[in-house]
């Protein structure tokens, strides 16, 4: 019981942000493993989604999500949690 995941850790760098997100994402993943938290890979989802429409569709200022961006975040959060040991079955 002591090693169960207890919290959820998000990672969401700006998709218009160049190289900064690459290092940040790996650090956040390492912290999630170290502290037994659940990592939600938001950057990858935003990167994939930005291939279909402009980044501004998802993040109105390059950082803060639009309504569509919030929906994208929610779907990825639900998918990640439902596939984890945090899911209530």
Secondary structure, 3 states (H helix, E strand, C coil): CCCCCCCEEEECCCCCCCCHHHHHHHHHHHHHHHCCCEEEEHHHHHHHHCCCCCHHHHECCCCCECHHHHHHHHHHHHHHHHCCCCCCC
